């Protein structure tokens, strides 16, 4: 409290008191940052004045200027990712400008550069005790990169990109250090230019209809050409200051901004084809005499039918609900791809064109870009058309205030086919169809008429705006403050349609006369952050950095659904043509978070750093009896190679040891803790009256899932920074995991409710090896090798109200091939093993 009062008094004095005398005691530092090999300017390098909050970023020519520097001697450091940092001691005279030029040498060790923290403050990587994965997009060849997931793939250890589908417009799921939650989303938190962006990788916030696991992703709304850098905070040890949203890690994306200098124009274009090169195996089946079990009544003994391997293994003694096969009369094989008339694949194509312009002067800079993208997939009814626009404007107001605004807009039209593991999809019903002669003759080997699949159409029209405004203020050499506010809004219209003329008898009447489903989404994510940082030298060797801040988040979801069947002839693209089976519902969800955080850093001789922090959250999804939730963190970083006692060896140029500990969480769903009711009809004295029933039993004790992680690591540079090595071990435990606990039927309400019962463990090792075998003025060659080992285990599912262990959670409908089971990884797959087999007739089947 005393420190805060002191800060307020000094800040007020600095604003109200005359500045003439103070100005005479201040000067400036200016210079240029370039490469050591060739002297090429380094735009975007950050120059900091040690022991103060003063810093500047270089322009296109590599030039910088820092004003209001107190007179005296200072340590000035230049840093940028991909180069070894350089420091020099500079003496500043009152009223004069001191020159400090830097020549940076390329480095394979990622100890240079800055990382943006949750408070909006930039910290040097050497100060952090946790691992942070960084991608400098300027160093990536974007020619083969068409979306964000491809940009991340294979570049950050411990980060796994899981492609949801091979179809055009399909997104990817990103997992960082394994999965943590049994019931909630396991996707990392996505932040673009300080704004939280909605990117639920599963469930209703992606696509309202089931199309076999194909899922679009908000990550792919971001144009890789507009990205300046990507930072991946891998777990609670790094992301504790992000609170009740960061247990799965954080992806921070910073888009491009202009640099002072003459306008720079860029153009790019792409054209290519898409092909399906896989040779799918033939469909094979055997026909023989079926033997039904005692509980099977729809198959008469002696009936001829398909005798697959399971039925043949059962033989003549099937179980009560099984069908066996006593004899095989003949076998068949057929490949639907052999029939050009019904083969589901086609040759697709992709084209895109875009451009950008950036530039400006010392007082203001700008960046504007636009791109058009058009892609047709290898499956019918699969195409994407997208327009993306990005703009940035930054200006200086005097020497101490910088303000900026960024905005991005995306408009896309996507059509997805029924495919992948869709029950009536093109792939399972075609490539896994029946090879029986009658089926081949009528449907070309498909399980049903191929026209049925091709006429079933699913659309998603998206309009998305993401914008932010930011202000950075440095009124004093030791004091800085920043504020950021932004909005991410996504409006989606989704249509699932089967025309009337599709009378294929798949669903039965009236659905075979056509149906239409509509989802209309409107999703808002508003966020605001503010923080202040004070930097104080404590003696000659110790520097104290204190940050205080607060954050407000508001997430809203509005969803409208409508369905109708029995379409009127001629009106087959609108719900206005539906004549039966009407249904509709509306959903409105709100979640808000208020948080406060504090961080304290002590830096000893700029090589030993201790960081302590805590964040408190109050969230509307918490139970009524839950107050503030606090997440602590601590880390230490020691640049051991800069100690005087460290042996100076030519083969080792750098060595850093680090360790970190932290906690973060995942909030429940917006309504999981609430008690809700559903309307019903009650009969009283032979009269129907409106009534209600308990739809969901509330849980006033519902808490967020809490993940605790500690990690330790080492970073070393060898052979004049030509080789860089990083190793990190982490151990993460997620407690209070949400589990749907069964409730006694006597409650007369819902059969289950979410409770904090489960525990999930993740531990592993991450390795990164960077090398620069060739480093010349006109040619550089870099290599990066990443690897990780992760062990994921569901330790505990909890117990029901009677104390009985909760049984494994089964995925799908009455199929236990995939489930959450104690002692196994989340979502583990199970299958009955084949212990022996015999090829009795020698036909290879």
C-alpha positions, 0 to 999 in steps of 0.5 A: 500500500505504501508503494502504491501511495508513493507511486500515486504521489510521484505520478501526480507531481510529475504531471502537475509540477513544472517540467523545465528543471526536470527536462534539463536533467534529461537527454536522449539515446539514439542509434541504429541496430544492424546485422554484424554480417553485412550491416543490414538494418534490423527492423523491429528490434527492441532497445531498452535502458536498464533499470528503467521502463524506457524502450524503443523499437527500430524502424525500417532503417534499423534506427531508434530514438529514446527520449527522456533518459535521465542524465548519467550512465546506463546499460542499453540492450538491443534484442530481437528474436534470432539474434544474440542480444548486445549491451553497452554502457552509455553516458547521457548528458543533460540536454544531449543525445548519446549515440549507441549503435548495435551490430547483432550476430545471428544466434541459434539459441532463442535467448534474444527477443521479447515476450508479451506478458498477460499485463501487456508488458514485454519481458526479455526471454532471458528473464523468464523461468518458463519455456516459451515457444516463438515463431518469427514469421519473417523467418518462415517461407510462407509459400507452402503455408495456407493457414495458421495450423500449418504455420505452427506444425512442427515448429514448437516442441510440445505442441501437437497439431491434429488435423480434423479432416482433409476436406477444404475448410477443415480446421485443426485441433491444437494440443499443448502438453497433452489434454487436461480436461475430461468434460471441457474444451482442451484447446489453448486460449487464443489471443490476437493483439491483446484480444481474446478470440473465440476458437472453441475447437469442438462443440456448438461454437464451431459447427452446429451440424454433424458432418463426420468430425470435420470442424472449421477453426477460427485459427484459419480466419487469421492470414499468415501473411498478416502475422508478425510473430507467434508466442506459445505459453505452454502451461500454467507455469507460463500462463498463470497470469491468464487465470481461469482460461489458460490451463491448456496453454496460450497462443498469442498472435501479434499482427503486423504494424507499419515501420517508419520509412518509405512505403513498402509494397508486397504482393503474393499469389498462389495457384495449385491443384488438389488431388487424392492420391491414396489407393483405397483397398477393395471392399471384401465380404463373404456370403454364407449361412447365418446362425442367429442367437437366441435373442435375435428374432429378425433372422431365420436360421439358414438365411444367406447373408454377409459373413464378416470376420466377426460372424465367422469367428463366432461360428455356429454358437453365437451369443444371445444377441449375436449372429454367427456364420456356419458356412461360407458359400462365396466371397466378393471384392469390389472397389468403388473407385473403379467406377468413374461414374460413382467414384467420389473424388475429383481434382480440386484447385486452389488460388489466392491473391493478396497484397499489403502496403506499410510505412509512415513517419516518426509520428505515425505508421500504418499497415493495410493488407487484403487477400482473396482465397478460393479453393475447391476440394477433392470431394463434391460439395466442398469449397471455400471462398474467403476475403480477409482485410487487415489494418493497423495504425500507430501514432506517437503523442509527444515523447511519452504516449503511443496509441494504436489501433488494429482491425481485421475482417473476414468474410467466408462462404464454406460448403462441407460434404457429409464425409469422414465418420459421418453415418451417411457420409461419402467415405463410409457409405462409399469406400466401405460399401457393399461389394455384393453384385446386386449392390454394385449393379444398382449403386456402384458399390455404394451402400446407397444411391450416390446421388443421396450423398451428393445432394445433401448440402451443408453451408457455413457463412461467416462474418468476423471482426476483430479490433483493438485499441492500445495505449502505452504511456511512459510519463517517467523513466521508472514508470510505464502504463498500458491499456488495451481494449478490444472486441471479437465478434463472429456472426455465423449462419449455418444451413443443413439441407436435403432437397425434396427430390431426394426420396431415397428412403433413408430416413423415412417419411416425412424426412425423405421429402426433404428437410432444412436445419438452420443455426444462426449464431452471434458471438461477442468476446469483449476484453479490456486490460490495464496495468502499470509497471514501476522499475526501481534500482535497489543499490548497484546490483539489484533492480526491482520491477513491480506490475499491477493490473486488472482485466475484464472479459465478457463473452456472450453467445446468442443461438437460434435454431429452426428445423422443418421437413416435408418441403413444398415442391419449388421451395426447397432452399428455405424453411418457408417451404417446410410443412411438418415436424417443425422445431425451434429453440433459442439459447442465450449464454453470458460469461463474465470475468473480473480479475486482478493481478500483481507481479514482482521481479527482482533482477540481480546483475541482469543475470539472475531473475526471480519472478513472483506473481498472483492472479485472482478471478471472479467468474459468473460460471462459478457456483454461488458459494465460490468467491475469488479463485487465486492462481500463484506462480513463481520462476527463476532464471540464471544466465550462468555463463555470464558469471565471472566464475564460469569457465570460458570455453570456446565450444560453449558460448551460453548457458542458462538454467531455469525453473518455474511453478504456476497454477491456472484453470478452466471455467465450467460452462456458463450454465453448469452451476445453475438450476434450470427448469423446463416447461411441461403440461400437467393434468388437473381435474381433466384439464391440461395446465402449464407447469414446469419440471426441474431440468438441471440440478444446480451446483452452488459448489462448482469450481473451475478445474485447476491445473498445477505445473512445475517445469525446469529446463536448460538452454545452451549455446555452442560454437559461437552460437551456431548451435542452440540446445533446449531441454524442458521437463514438466509435470502437470496435474489437473484437479477438480476436473468436471465429471458428470456425476449420476444422480438418484432417480428419486430426485425427479430431475436431471440424471446427472450434474457436473461436479469437481471430481476428477484428476488428470496427469501430464508429464513429459520432456521437450527438446529443441536443437537449432543449428546454423551450419552456414552463416555468410553475409549473403547466405544463411542456412538454419536447421531446427529439430524438435521432439517431445515425449508426453505421458497423459493419464486419467488418474481418477473419475471420482465416485457417485452419491453412494460411493461407487466408482464412476464407470468409464465414460463411453464415446458414441452410441453403445460402442465402447471402442473409445472412452475415458477410463482410469489408468489410461490416457484421455479418450483412449481407444480399445478393441478386442484383440485378435489372438489367432486366425486361420486362412482355411481355404488359402484365399488370403482373406 
